[in-house]
Amino acid sequence: MAQRTYPSYWLYKDNRGEWRWTYEAANGETISVSSEGYKRRVDAERGSTS
């Protein structure tokens, strides 16, 4: 598993094969999650920073 620094965004594929993201605080707690799945990773990346 990759080493992570916090705060950070985490991109992953869900059970439907769509990309989603979560944003985690410096203490590792989840602050925000994507409300939709994205077909392309680049779209999830753009959605996480908007």
C-alpha positions in Angstrom: 0.0 0.0 0.0 1.2 3.5 -0.8 2.3 5.9 1.9 -0.1 8.8 2.3 0.3 12.3 3.6 -2.7 14.1 5.1 -4.8 16.0 4.3 -5.3 14.2 1.0 -7.7 13.1 -1.7 -8.1 9.4 -2.3 -9.4 8.1 -5.7 -10.8 4.6 -6.0 -13.2 2.5 -8.1 -16.5 1.5 -6.6 -18.4 -1.8 -7.0 -19.9 -0.5 -10.3 -16.5 0.2 -11.7 -16.9 4.0 -11.5 -14.3 6.4 -10.0 -15.0 8.1 -6.7 -13.0 10.3 -4.3 -12.8 11.0 -0.6 -11.0 13.8 1.2 -9.4 13.1 4.5 -8.2 15.5 7.1 -4.8 15.6 8.8 -6.1 13.3 11.5 -7.2 10.7 8.9 -11.0 11.4 9.4 -13.1 11.6 6.2 -14.4 15.1 5.6 -16.0 14.8 2.2 -16.9 12.1 -0.4 -18.0 12.3 -4.0 -21.8 12.3 -4.4 -21.6 10.6 -7.8 -19.4 8.0 -9.7 -17.3 9.1 -12.7 -16.7 7.0 -15.8 -13.2 8.4 -16.2 -10.5 8.9 -13.5 -9.7 12.4 -14.9 -13.3 13.5 -14.3 -13.1 12.3 -10.7 -9.9 14.2 -10.3 -11.5 17.4 -11.6 -14.6 16.8 -9.5 -12.6 16.5 -6.3 -11.0 19.9 -6.7 -14.0 21.9 -7.8 
